[in-house]
Amino acid sequence: MKNKSGIYTPGSICTRTSSCVMKENDLRFARLLVLVNAAVPATLLGWDAWHHKLGANPVNFAILTTGMLSLIFLLLTLLVTPLRKVSGWNWIIFSRRTLGLYAFFYACLHFLIFFSLDRSFSVTGTLSEMVKRKYLLVGITGLLVMVPLAVTSTNAMIKRLGGKRWRALHRLAYVAAIAGVIHYYMQVKKDVRQPLAFGTVLAVLLGYRLWDYWRRPKAMPKSSAVPPVTKP
């Protein structure tokens, strides 16, 4: 079921009837499950960092891990809608917002580790590094694109923007994902199998989006002919 803006939201998945109480309880539990499990990688990374188990280059390991996690959660976010349409499982739409916010969280953590531990909070050092390494410019572009997506992820912002404008804005998630894949590919020096795997998944998701768009029935243009005037 959709809300008034024509968008599936967790609160509009089922109506407030007695037969829907168990479903709402199940959705609440599933939402908590996704919320907790998505935080596990960050918890494990922090635990290993505290116990000095991140390898010979812990900063580089942390930067690479958080970047990959951001890309994984971003692709999972983009997977929700195609999976819902193919399977008919409308209830999975609840996870899209949580997965998207975690993608933004890991992207911010990715940049924060780079800015603090690698660049020592030096703005000039960070900017000069971006100029020298073009993949950093691509990466920061992807991060900046995700900012309005995170800010407008609430139900209140959906109502404020309206369903059509909100959907158009959140197509930027594909721009962020493309930037993330390119950023990863440019950063890898030799073995490009992982970034190519991410790129393949993204290409499939983009291909499905285009196929779904073109197969929709197009609205017929309204006739501009003037109706005949009838005599009294």
C-alpha positions in Angstrom: 0.0 0.0 0.0 1.2 3.5 -0.9 1.0 6.7 1.1 -0.6 9.9 -0.3 2.6 10.8 -2.2 2.5 7.5 -4.1 5.5 6.1 -2.3 5.8 2.9 -0.3 6.8 3.7 3.3 7.1 1.4 6.4 4.0 3.0 7.9 1.9 2.4 4.7 2.7 -1.2 4.2 -0.4 -2.4 5.9 -3.6 -0.7 7.3 -4.5 -0.5 10.9 -6.7 -3.5 11.2 -6.7 -6.3 13.7 -5.5 -8.8 11.0 -2.4 -6.6 10.4 -1.2 -6.4 14.0 1.1 -9.5 13.7 2.5 -8.2 10.4 3.3 -4.8 12.0 5.0 -6.6 14.9 7.0 -8.7 12.4 8.0 -5.6 10.5 9.1 -3.9 13.6 11.3 -6.9 14.5 12.7 -7.1 10.9 13.5 -3.4 11.0 15.4 -3.9 14.3 17.1 -6.9 12.8 18.4 -4.9 9.8 19.3 -1.9 12.0 21.4 -4.1 14.4 23.1 -6.3 11.8 24.0 -3.4 9.6 26.0 -2.0 12.5 27.9 -5.2 13.0 30.7 -4.5 10.5 31.5 -1.1 12.2 31.5 -2.8 15.6 33.9 -5.5 14.5 36.1 -2.9 12.8 36.2 -0.8 15.9 36.9 -3.9 18.1 39.8 -5.0 15.8 41.2 -1.5 15.8 41.1 -1.3 19.6 43.0 -4.7 19.8 45.4 -3.7 17.0 44.3 -6.4 14.7 44.0 -4.4 11.4 47.2 -5.6 9.9 50.4 -3.9 9.0 48.6 -0.8 7.6 45.6 -0.4 9.9 44.6 3.1 8.5 44.6 1.8 4.9 42.6 -1.3 5.9 40.0 0.8 7.7 39.7 3.2 4.8 39.3 0.4 2.3 36.8 -1.6 4.5 34.5 1.4 5.2 34.5 2.3 1.5 33.5 -1.2 0.4 30.8 -1.3 3.1 29.4 2.0 1.8 29.3 0.6 -1.7 27.7 -2.7 -0.6 25.0 -1.0 1.4 24.3 1.4 -1.5 23.9 -1.4 -3.9 21.6 -3.2 -1.4 19.5 -0.1 -1.2 19.2 0.0 -5.0 18.3 -3.7 -5.0 15.2 -3.3 -2.8 12.8 -1.8 -5.4 13.7 -4.3 -8.2 13.4 -7.2 -5.7 10.0 -5.9 -4.5 8.7 -5.6 -8.1 10.0 -9.0 -9.2 9.0 -11.0 -6.0 5.9 -9.0 -5.0 7.3 -8.7 -1.5 6.1 -5.1 -0.7 7.0 -5.5 2.9 10.8 -5.4 2.1 10.5 -1.7 1.3 11.0 -0.9 5.0 14.7 -1.8 4.6 15.5 0.7 1.9 15.7 3.7 4.2 17.8 1.9 6.8 20.2 0.5 4.2 20.6 3.9 2.5 21.4 5.6 5.7 23.9 3.0 6.6 25.5 3.5 3.1 25.8 7.2 4.0 27.1 6.4 7.4 29.9 4.2 6.1 30.8 6.7 3.4 31.1 9.5 6.0 33.2 7.1 8.2 35.3 6.3 5.1 36.1 10.0 4.6 36.5 10.8 8.3 39.2 8.1 8.7 41.0 9.4 5.6 40.7 13.0 6.8 41.7 12.4 10.4 44.2 9.5 10.4 45.7 9.8 6.9 45.6 13.6 6.5 45.8 14.5 10.2 42.8 16.9 9.9 44.7 19.0 7.4 42.3 20.8 5.0 45.1 22.0 2.7 46.7 18.5 2.8 43.4 16.9 1.9 42.7 19.3 -0.9 46.2 18.9 -2.4 45.9 15.1 -2.2 42.6 15.3 -4.1 44.2 17.4 -6.8 47.0 14.8 -7.2 44.7 11.8 -7.0 41.7 12.1 -9.2 39.9 9.2 -7.7 39.5 11.2 -4.5 37.6 13.9 -6.4 35.3 11.2 -7.8 34.8 9.7 -4.3 34.0 13.0 -2.6 31.5 13.7 -5.4 29.7 10.5 -4.5 29.7 11.4 -0.9 28.3 14.9 -1.5 25.5 13.5 -3.7 24.4 11.3 -0.8 24.0 14.2 1.5 20.6 15.4 0.1 19.4 11.8 0.0 20.1 11.3 3.7 18.5 14.7 4.6 15.3 13.9 2.7 14.9 10.3 3.8 12.2 11.0 6.4 8.4 10.7 5.9 8.1 14.5 6.6 10.5 15.3 3.8 8.6 13.0 1.4 5.4 14.9 2.2 7.1 18.2 1.9 8.7 17.5 -1.5 5.9 15.5 -2.9 6.2 12.0 -4.3 7.3 13.0 -7.8 10.0 15.4 -6.8 11.2 13.0 -4.0 11.6 10.1 -6.4 13.4 12.3 -9.0 15.8 13.5 -6.2 16.5 10.0 -5.0 17.6 8.8 -8.4 20.8 10.5 -7.4 21.5 7.2 -5.5 22.6 5.8 -8.9 24.9 8.7 -9.4 26.5 8.0 -6.0 26.8 4.3 -6.8 28.4 5.0 -10.2 30.9 7.5 -8.5 31.6 4.9 -5.9 32.4 2.2 -8.4 34.6 4.5 -10.5 36.4 5.7 -7.3 37.1 2.1 -6.3 38.3 1.1 -9.8 40.6 4.1 -10.1 42.0 3.5 -6.6 42.9 -0.1 -7.2 46.3 -0.5 -8.9 46.5 -4.1 -10.0 43.6 -6.5 -9.1 40.5 -4.9 -10.5 38.2 -7.9 -10.0 36.3 -6.6 -7.0 35.5 -3.1 -8.5 34.5 -4.8 -11.7 32.2 -7.1 -9.7 30.6 -4.1 -8.1 30.3 -2.5 -11.5 28.6 -5.6 -12.9 26.0 -5.6 -10.2 25.4 -1.9 -10.6 25.0 -2.4 -14.4 22.4 -5.1 -13.9 20.4 -2.8 -11.5 20.6 0.1 -13.9 19.6 -2.2 -16.8 16.6 -3.3 -14.8 15.6 0.3 -14.1 15.7 1.2 -17.8 13.8 -1.9 -18.8 11.2 -1.3 -16.2 10.8 2.3 -17.4 10.4 1.4 -21.1 8.0 -1.4 -20.5 5.5 0.9 -18.6 2.4 1.9 -20.6 2.9 5.4 -21.9 0.1 7.9 -21.1 -1.9 8.9 -24.2 -1.8 12.6 -25.0 -5.0 14.4 -24.5 -6.8 15.3 -27.7 -6.7 19.0 -28.5 -9.6 18.9 -30.9 -12.4 21.3 -30.2 -15.7 19.5 -29.5 -18.5 20.2 -31.9 -21.0 22.8 -31.0 -24.5 21.4 -30.8 -27.5 23.4 -31.8 -30.1 24.2 -29.1 
